[in-house]
Amino acid sequence: MIANKNRLQEIIKNDRLLLSSDTSEMICYDLKKTLLEYFNLDGAVTIKVEPKSDCYEVTVSAKAVAIKSFGIIK
């Protein structure tokens, strides 16, 4: 009984670790909008989400051909 409970908890935990393609697309869209405020991008923005023992490691990748000049807001 306890083994089944632990197995079910692990299945639920792993199911939550999955990032759907729709969610991934929405995140990349939002990140691209933000990055475009600071950079001239060349291509897509991608993310990789990897579960670690007590957290998620999120890696964002994008190629920029230039950094936009901007002033400091006072």
The first five atom37 places (N, CA, C, CB, O) and aatype in JSON, in Angstrom:
{
  "aatype": [12, 9, 0, 2, 11, 2, 1, 10, 5, 6, 9, 9, 11, 2, 3, 1, 10, 10, 10, 15, 15, 3, 16, 15, 6, 12, 9, 4, 18, 3, 10, 11, 11, 16, 10, 10, 6, 18, 13, 2, 10, 3, 7, 0, 19, 16, 9, 11, 19, 6, 14, 11, 15, 3, 4, 18, 6, 19, 16, 19, 15, 0, 11, 0, 19, 0, 9, 11, 15, 13, 7, 9, 9, 11],
  "atom_mask": [
    [1, 1, 1, 1, 1],
    [1, 1, 1, 1, 1],
    [1, 1, 1, 1, 1],
    [1, 1, 1, 1, 1],
    [1, 1, 1, 1, 1],
    [1, 1, 1, 1, 1],
    [1, 1, 1, 1, 1],
    [1, 1, 1, 1, 1],
    [1, 1, 1, 1, 1],
    [1, 1, 1, 1, 1],
    [1, 1, 1, 1, 1],
    [1, 1, 1, 1, 1],
    [1, 1, 1, 1, 1],
    [1, 1, 1, 1, 1],
    [1, 1, 1, 1, 1],
    [1, 1, 1, 1, 1],
    [1, 1, 1, 1, 1],
    [1, 1, 1, 1, 1],
    [1, 1, 1, 1, 1],
    [1, 1, 1, 1, 1],
    [1, 1, 1, 1, 1],
    [1, 1, 1, 1, 1],
    [1, 1, 1, 1, 1],
    [1, 1, 1, 1, 1],
    [1, 1, 1, 1, 1],
    [1, 1, 1, 1, 1],
    [1, 1, 1, 1, 1],
    [1, 1, 1, 1, 1],
    [1, 1, 1, 1, 1],
    [1, 1, 1, 1, 1],
    [1, 1, 1, 1, 1],
    [1, 1, 1, 1, 1],
    [1, 1, 1, 1, 1],
    [1, 1, 1, 1, 1],
    [1, 1, 1, 1, 1],
    [1, 1, 1, 1, 1],
    [1, 1, 1, 1, 1],
    [1, 1, 1, 1, 1],
    [1, 1, 1, 1, 1],
    [1, 1, 1, 1, 1],
    [1, 1, 1, 1, 1],
    [1, 1, 1, 1, 1],
    [1, 1, 1, 0, 1],
    [1, 1, 1, 1, 1],
    [1, 1, 1, 1, 1],
    [1, 1, 1, 1, 1],
    [1, 1, 1, 1, 1],
    [1, 1, 1, 1, 1],
    [1, 1, 1, 1, 1],
    [1, 1, 1, 1, 1],
    [1, 1, 1, 1, 1],
    [1, 1, 1, 1, 1],
    [1, 1, 1, 1, 1],
    [1, 1, 1, 1, 1],
    [1, 1, 1, 1, 1],
    [1, 1, 1, 1, 1],
    [1, 1, 1, 1, 1],
    [1, 1, 1, 1, 1],
    [1, 1, 1, 1, 1],
    [1, 1, 1, 1, 1],
    [1, 1, 1, 1, 1],
    [1, 1, 1, 1, 1],
    [1, 1, 1, 1, 1],
    [1, 1, 1, 1, 1],
    [1, 1, 1, 1, 1],
    [1, 1, 1, 1, 1],
    [1, 1, 1, 1, 1],
    [1, 1, 1, 1, 1],
    [1, 1, 1, 1, 1],
    [1, 1, 1, 1, 1],
    [1, 1, 1, 0, 1],
    [1, 1, 1, 1, 1],
    [1, 1, 1, 1, 1],
    [1, 1, 1, 1, 1]
  ],
  "atom_positions": [
    [[0.82, -1.19, 0.0], [0.0, 0.0, 0.0], [0.87, 1.26, 0.0], [-0.93, 0.0, 1.2], [0.62, 2.18, -0.78]],
    [[1.88, 1.32, 0.87], [2.77, 2.48, 0.93], [3.58, 2.6, -0.36], [3.72, 2.38, 2.15], [3.82, 3.71, -0.84]],
    [[3.99, 1.47, -0.91], [4.74, 1.5, -2.17], [3.89, 2.09, -3.29], [5.21, 0.08, -2.56], [4.39, 2.88, -4.09]],
    [[2.61, 1.72, -3.34], [1.7, 2.27, -4.35], [1.52, 3.77, -4.16], [0.34, 1.57, -4.3], [1.5, 4.53, -5.13]],
    [[1.39, 4.2, -2.92], [1.23, 5.62, -2.62], [2.46, 6.4, -3.07], [0.98, 5.84, -1.11], [2.34, 7.45, -3.71]],
    [[3.63, 5.88, -2.75], [4.88, 6.54, -3.16], [5.01, 6.58, -4.67], [6.1, 5.82, -2.56], [5.45, 7.58, -5.24]],
    [[4.63, 5.48, -5.32], [4.7, 5.43, -6.78], [3.75, 6.45, -7.4], [4.36, 4.02, -7.28], [4.12, 7.13, -8.35]],
    [[2.54, 6.56, -6.88], [1.57, 7.53, -7.39], [2.04, 8.97, -7.16], [0.21, 7.32, -6.72], [1.87, 9.83, -8.02]],
    [[2.64, 9.23, -6.0], [3.17, 10.56, -5.73], [4.29, 10.9, -6.72], [3.7, 10.65, -4.29], [4.38, 12.04, -7.19]],
    [[5.11, 9.93, -7.03], [6.2, 10.15, -7.99], [5.65, 10.4, -9.39], [7.15, 8.95, -8.0], [6.17, 11.25, -10.11]],
    [[4.6, 9.68, -9.78], [3.98, 9.89, -11.09], [3.39, 11.3, -11.17], [2.88, 8.84, -11.34], [3.57, 12.0, -12.17]],
    [[2.69, 11.72, -10.12], [2.11, 13.07, -10.1], [3.2, 14.12, -10.16], [1.24, 13.27, -8.83], [3.09, 15.09, -10.9]],
    [[4.25, 13.93, -9.39], [5.37, 14.88, -9.38], [5.99, 14.98, -10.78], [6.45, 14.45, -8.35], [6.23, 16.08, -11.27]],
    [[6.24, 13.85, -11.41], [6.86, 13.85, -12.74], [5.93, 14.44, -13.78], [7.25, 12.44, -13.14], [6.39, 15.09, -14.72]],
    [[4.63, 14.24, -13.64], [3.67, 14.8, -14.57], [3.71, 16.33, -14.52], [2.25, 14.3, -14.27], [3.58, 16.99, -15.55]],
    [[3.9, 16.88, -13.34], [3.98, 18.33, -13.18], [5.26, 18.88, -13.77], [3.88, 18.71, -11.71], [5.34, 20.07, -14.08]],
    [[6.28, 18.04, -13.94], [7.56, 18.49, -14.47], [7.5, 18.75, -15.97], [8.65, 17.48, -14.18], [8.34, 19.45, -16.52]],
    [[6.49, 18.18, -16.62], [6.4, 18.32, -18.05], [5.91, 19.72, -18.42], [5.47, 17.26, -18.64], [4.97, 20.24, -17.82]],
    [[6.57, 20.31, -19.4], [6.19, 21.64, -19.87], [5.58, 21.44, -21.25], [7.42, 22.63, -19.91], [6.25, 21.03, -22.18]],
    [[4.29, 21.75, -21.36], [3.62, 21.53, -22.64], [4.21, 22.46, -23.7], [2.09, 21.76, -22.51], [4.8, 23.5, -23.38]],
    [[4.05, 22.08, -24.94], [4.59, 22.91, -26.03], [3.88, 24.26, -26.08], [4.44, 22.19, -27.38], [4.5, 25.27, -26.41]],
    [[2.58, 24.28, -25.75], [1.85, 25.55, -25.72], [2.41, 26.48, -24.65], [0.35, 25.31, -25.46], [2.61, 27.67, -24.9]],
    [[2.66, 25.94, -23.48], [3.22, 26.75, -22.4], [4.62, 27.24, -22.75], [3.25, 25.95, -21.09], [4.96, 28.39, -22.51]],
    [[5.4, 26.36, -23.32], [6.75, 26.73, -23.74], [6.71, 27.85, -24.78], [7.49, 25.5, -24.31], [7.5, 28.79, -24.72]],
    [[5.8, 27.76, -25.73], [5.64, 28.8, -26.74], [5.26, 30.13, -26.12], [4.59, 28.39, -27.77], [5.79, 31.17, -26.51]],
    [[4.34, 30.12, -25.16], [3.92, 31.36, -24.51], [5.08, 32.0, -23.75], [2.74, 31.08, -23.54], [5.26, 33.21, -23.79]],
    [[5.86, 31.18, -23.06], [7.0, 31.7, -22.31], [8.01, 32.31, -23.27], [7.66, 30.58, -21.48], [8.51, 33.41, -23.03]],
    [[8.31, 31.61, -24.36], [9.28, 32.12, -25.34], [8.78, 33.42, -25.97], [9.54, 31.07, -26.43], [9.57, 34.33, -26.21]],
    [[7.48, 33.51, -26.25], [6.9, 34.73, -26.81], [7.1, 35.91, -25.85], [5.39, 34.52, -27.1], [7.53, 36.99, -26.26]],
    [[6.8, 35.69, -24.57], [6.97, 36.74, -23.57], [8.44, 37.13, -23.41], [6.4, 36.29, -22.23], [8.76, 38.31, -23.32]],
    [[9.32, 36.13, -23.37], [10.75, 36.43, -23.24], [11.27, 37.2, -24.44], [11.54, 35.14, -23.07], [12.07, 38.13, -24.29]],
    [[10.82, 36.83, -25.63], [11.27, 37.52, -26.84], [10.83, 38.99, -26.8], [10.72, 36.83, -28.11], [11.6, 39.88, -27.14]],
    [[9.58, 39.23, -26.4], [9.09, 40.61, -26.3], [9.98, 41.43, -25.35], [7.62, 40.63, -25.81], [10.31, 42.58, -25.65]],
    [[10.34, 40.84, -24.24], [11.18, 41.54, -23.27], [12.59, 41.74, -23.81], [11.23, 40.77, -21.95], [13.14, 42.84, -23.71]],
    [[13.18, 40.71, -24.37], [14.54, 40.81, -24.89], [14.64, 41.82, -26.04], [15.03, 39.44, -25.36], [15.67, 42.48, -26.2]],
    [[13.57, 41.92, -26.83], [13.59, 42.88, -27.94], [13.65, 44.33, -27.47], [12.35, 42.68, -28.81], [13.99, 45.22, -28.25]],
    [[13.34, 44.58, -26.22], [13.48, 45.92, -25.68], [14.95, 46.29, -25.49], [12.72, 46.05, -24.35], [15.29, 47.47, -25.43]],
    [[15.81, 45.3, -25.4], [17.23, 45.52, -25.11], [18.17, 45.09, -26.23], [17.6, 44.8, -23.87], [19.3, 45.58, -26.32]],
    [[17.71, 44.18, -27.09], [18.58, 43.61, -28.12], [17.88, 43.56, -29.47], [19.04, 42.21, -27.71], [16.66, 43.52, -29.55]],
    [[18.69, 43.57, -30.53], [18.2, 43.21, -31.86], [18.46, 41.72, -32.0], [18.91, 44.06, -33.03], [19.61, 41.29, -32.09]],
    [[17.41, 40.95, -32.01], [17.54, 39.49, -32.03], [17.61, 38.94, -33.44], [16.39, 38.85, -31.28], [17.06, 39.51, -34.38]],
    [[18.29, 37.82, -33.56], [18.39, 37.09, -34.81], [17.86, 35.68, -34.57], [19.87, 37.06, -35.36], [18.59, 34.82, -34.09]],
    [[16.6, 35.46, -34.89], [16.02, 34.13, -34.71], [15.15, 34.04, -33.47], [0.0, 0.0, 0.0], [14.74, 35.03, -32.88]],
    [[14.89, 32.81, -33.11], [13.94, 32.5, -32.05], [14.59, 32.54, -30.67], [13.31, 31.14, -32.29], [15.81, 32.47, -30.53]],
    [[13.76, 32.64, -29.67], [14.16, 32.48, -28.28], [13.71, 31.08, -27.86], [13.54, 33.61, -27.33], [12.57, 30.69, -28.12]],
    [[14.6, 30.35, -27.23], [14.25, 29.0, -26.78], [14.52, 28.88, -25.29], [15.06, 27.92, -27.57], [15.33, 29.6, -24.71]],
    [[13.81, 27.94, -24.68], [14.04, 27.66, -23.27], [14.19, 26.16, -23.08], [12.88, 28.21, -22.4], [13.68, 25.34, -23.84]],
    [[14.92, 25.83, -22.02], [15.05, 24.44, -21.61], [14.81, 24.42, -20.11], [16.48, 23.83, -21.98], [15.45, 25.17, -19.37]],
    [[13.89, 23.59, -19.66], [13.56, 23.48, -18.24], [13.93, 22.08, -17.79], [12.04, 23.79, -17.98], [13.4, 21.09, -18.28]],
    [[14.85, 22.02, -16.83], [15.3, 20.74, -16.32], [15.03, 20.65, -14.82], [16.8, 20.53, -16.62], [15.45, 21.52, -14.06]],
    [[14.34, 19.61, -14.41], [14.11, 19.45, -12.96], [15.4, 19.03, -12.27], [13.0, 18.41, -12.7], [16.14, 18.17, -12.75]],
    [[15.65, 19.64, -11.14], [16.76, 19.25, -10.28], [16.13, 18.7, -9.0], [17.74, 20.46, -9.98], [14.91, 18.61, -8.9]],
    [[16.93, 18.35, -8.04], [16.39, 17.71, -6.83], [15.38, 18.58, -6.09], [17.52, 17.35, -5.9], [14.38, 18.06, -5.59]],
    [[15.61, 19.89, -6.02], [14.69, 20.73, -5.26], [14.28, 21.99, -6.0], [15.32, 21.11, -3.95], [13.75, 22.93, -5.4]],
    [[14.53, 22.02, -7.31], [14.2, 23.21, -8.09], [14.18, 22.87, -9.58], [15.21, 24.36, -7.8], [14.35, 21.71, -9.96]],
    [[13.98, 23.87, -10.4], [14.08, 23.72, -11.85], [15.22, 24.58, -12.34], [12.74, 24.1, -12.55], [15.39, 25.71, -11.87]],
    [[15.99, 24.08, -13.26], [17.03, 24.87, -13.92], [16.46, 25.31, -15.26], [18.37, 24.06, -14.09], [16.12, 24.48, -16.1]],
    [[16.37, 26.62, -15.46], [15.79, 27.18, -16.67], [16.9, 27.86, -17.45], [14.62, 28.17, -16.35], [17.57, 28.75, -16.94]],
    [[17.07, 27.43, -18.7], [18.07, 28.02, -19.58], [17.36, 28.7, -20.74], [19.08, 26.94, -20.09], [16.56, 28.08, -21.44]],
    [[17.66, 29.97, -20.94], [17.09, 30.74, -22.04], [18.19, 30.98, -23.06], [16.47, 32.1, -21.53], [19.29, 31.39, -22.71]],
    [[17.87, 30.73, -24.34], [18.84, 30.94, -25.41], [18.26, 31.87, -26.46], [19.25, 29.61, -26.05], [17.11, 31.73, -26.87]],
    [[19.08, 32.82, -26.87], [18.7, 33.75, -27.93], [19.99, 34.28, -28.56], [17.8, 34.92, -27.39], [21.02, 34.36, -27.89]],
    [[19.92, 34.64, -29.83], [21.06, 35.26, -30.51], [20.73, 36.72, -30.77], [21.39, 34.52, -31.84], [19.69, 37.05, -31.33]],
    [[21.64, 37.59, -30.34], [21.46, 39.02, -30.56], [22.55, 39.51, -31.51], [21.5, 39.8, -29.21], [23.71, 39.13, -31.39]],
    [[22.15, 40.36, -32.45], [23.13, 40.94, -33.38], [23.56, 42.33, -32.93], [22.54, 41.01, -34.8], [24.55, 42.87, -33.42]],
    [[22.83, 42.9, -31.99], [23.19, 44.21, -31.45], [22.49, 44.44, -30.12], [22.83, 45.33, -32.45], [21.42, 43.9, -29.83]],
    [[23.14, 45.28, -29.32], [22.54, 45.73, -28.07], [21.98, 47.12, -28.34], [23.58, 45.75, -26.87], [22.68, 47.99, -28.85]],
    [[20.73, 47.32, -28.0], [20.11, 48.62, -28.2], [20.64, 49.6, -27.16], [18.58, 48.51, -28.13], [20.86, 49.26, -26.0]],
    [[20.83, 50.83, -27.6], [21.26, 51.85, -26.64], [20.04, 52.4, -25.93], [22.06, 53.0, -27.34], [19.01, 52.66, -26.54]],
    [[20.17, 52.57, -24.66], [19.07, 53.1, -23.86], [19.67, 53.88, -22.71], [18.12, 51.97, -23.35], [20.78, 53.6, -22.27]],
    [[18.92, 54.84, -22.23], [19.38, 55.65, -21.11], [18.85, 55.11, -19.81], [0.0, 0.0, 0.0], [17.94, 54.28, -19.77]],
    [[19.42, 55.6, -18.75], [18.99, 55.21, -17.42], [17.8, 56.08, -17.05], [20.14, 55.35, -16.37], [17.84, 57.3, -17.21]],
    [[16.75, 55.46, -16.55], [15.55, 56.2, -16.14], [15.79, 56.76, -14.75], [14.28, 55.29, -16.17], [16.2, 56.05, -13.84]],
    [[15.52, 58.05, -14.6], [15.73, 58.68, -13.29], [14.4, 58.94, -12.64], [16.51, 59.99, -13.42], [14.36, 59.47, -11.53]]
  ]
}
